[in-house]
Amino acid sequence: MSQTGRNRREHTAADTEEARSTEPDPAPVWAIPAPPLIGREDELRCVTELLAAPGLRLLTLCGPAGIGKSALAHAALAATAAGGRSAVVALDLAEVREPAMVDSTLRALTAEGPRRPESGRQLVFLDNCDPVIDAVAEGVLRLLAAAPWTVVVCASRTPLDVYAERILPVGPLRLGPEGDAVRLFTDRVSPYYRHGITGAPERAAVARICEVLDGVPLAIEIAAEAVGPLSPAELEGRLRRGEYPARGRLRDLAERHRSVGHALSWGESAQREEDIALLKRLSVCESHIDLDTAGQLSGIGREEIAGGLRRLVHQGLLTSVDNGLGGYSFAMTHMARSHYRQELERDPAALAMARARHAGVCLAFAERVGRTGTGAGFGGDPNAGAEDGRDARRAAAIARRLPDLRAAVRHLRQAGRYADVLRLLLVMAGPDGPGGVEYTAQLEESAERAVEDGGAEGRGPAAAALLTLAHLAARTGDPERAGAALRRAIALSGHGERTIPHGARELLAALGDGARPAPVPPPEPPARATETVTATTTATAPPHDAGLTPRQHEVAQLVAEGLTNRQISRELEISEWTVVNHLREVMRKLGCPSRVHVARILGQRAG
């Protein structure tokens, strides 16, 4: 026998057992290099303490997609394993779709009978359980019964729903200029572009981006990697429009982490079709969603919608929040809203219906606020009801709804429903709204369009809007604009000063006689109608040196009477474009920056 054969025989016979006894344990899955965990100090401490506590058998880390459940679990298990107190087995179920595979894998852990590890305890980590959550629950129960020294840790959007389970919700990263969310964003920006986020404006934009993204780590990482071609300020604008700028991500990332769409679509195999449809409808909401709003948007019964919301919270697709009234509202992350809104936009008819229903919800809210508040257009005492805190609660409710009210205004403007636009703007710019000055241009323009397009139906909201505009102008030190808006509002009411609210009467008195409109003349017999118009025109005509032509004077007079360009074109039987050209010449010759100033000048001369 050759020496080679003898050596081979000696190796196979004697050395194999020795080699097996000295062979190092296989490296755990988290030995693969990964970026360090940023923040999460409190959560990490909590998980490690729970794992060290006696009696724990099953711990599930739950939360929305991309919140960082797996990263937190990996860090905690690595720290526990490093202490030598436990043996760790890790299984990633992300690509498992067959329940039988889960069952066979968990059975393999005890296939030859349960054996207690030398360390005294075994930790089994099951990651990404969602697609096969039922099979995981059954297998975990068998494993826990067969091996009392085993502790199971799961990372899943959906809990296992068994008695032994301890659920730990994983929340967003801490926000603020010095928060962990900003630290993560800065760390994930490419080193080539980090110099572009060192200035104060850029750091402020980064903090706002993290707030828009709700502090969700995956969303922050995807956004941060877009910095370079886009500045933080440009990126913020894109994100607020629901866009996630796409770029190639790192090579070793899982497919489900390559985009927002991938992250949300990955778990949909375990969802009901009706729940996905509900998410799409709810995606038109910009802020918190209550049960009634969800019911109106979905068009289904109260019990059915309650069950749907409960399932979505359970699956980590909605979160429950305190509504400030002793109950709950529901919130959708920016990631989920962006994804499901894009899905909804694939069906234009469904999108139009959802937006129309959403606008209806906002208009109903505005009506409730108008009934319980001080009234549109500062029509009452702004201090009324302050003692019982109703004003404060109303203001808080408006502030919470403000993003939705703005979205509804945009939709209603596109639909040409300017009377409804004004109903929402009156809530946003009223005494309990967030301010109002920023809405002055919208109030003025929408009032014009409401009268022009809505006829008699639009005159009431337009008059209320102009009263509010008058108060805002007076508050900001612009009495001329206040007087012009007030005169226009009284003219639109059609019945003189006696019809205006008490608050407007006080403003009228404060502005003085110069703000008062021309008195409404008594009705004339039909035979003298032409003479009345001629007399009025003569009495209010500007001096000859203003240089107005007869046609320009007619246009100016009708502007002072509150008519829109379209109504003037019909009255004079000329094109609307001709009216615009005449009005421009009137404003130039009279030195007026706007049509409201034209009305003011003619109104003063009439008085």
Secondary structure, DSSP 8 states (H G I E B T S, - for coil): --HHHHHHHHIIIIIHHHHHHH------GGGS------S-HHHHHHHHHHHHSTT--EEEEE-STTS-HHHHHHHHHHHHHHTTS-EEEEEE-TT---HHHHHHHHHHTTTT-----TTS-EEEEEE--GGGHHHHHHHHHHHHHH-TTEEEEEE-SS----TTEEEEE------STTSHHHHHHHHHS-TTTGGGG-SHHHHHHHHHHHHHTTT-HHHHHHHHTTBTTB-HHHHHHHHHTT--------TTS-GGGSSHHHHHHHGGGGS-HHHHHHHHHHTT--S-B-HHHHHHHHTS-HHHHHHHHHHHHHTTSSEEEE-SSSSEEEE--HHHHHHHHHHHTTSHHHHHHHHHHHHHHHHHHHHHHHHHSS-TTT-S-TTTTTTTTHHHHHHHHHHHHHHHHHHHHHHHHHTT-HHHHHHHHHHHHSTTSS-SGGGHHHHHHHHHHHHHHHTHHHHHHHHHHHHHHHHHHHHTT-HHHHHHHHHHHHHHHSS-GGGS-HHHHHHHHHH-GGG----------GGGHHHHHHHHHHHH---GGG---HHHHHHHHHHHTT--HHHHHHHHTS-HHHHHHHHHHHHHHHT-SSHHHHHHHHHHHH-
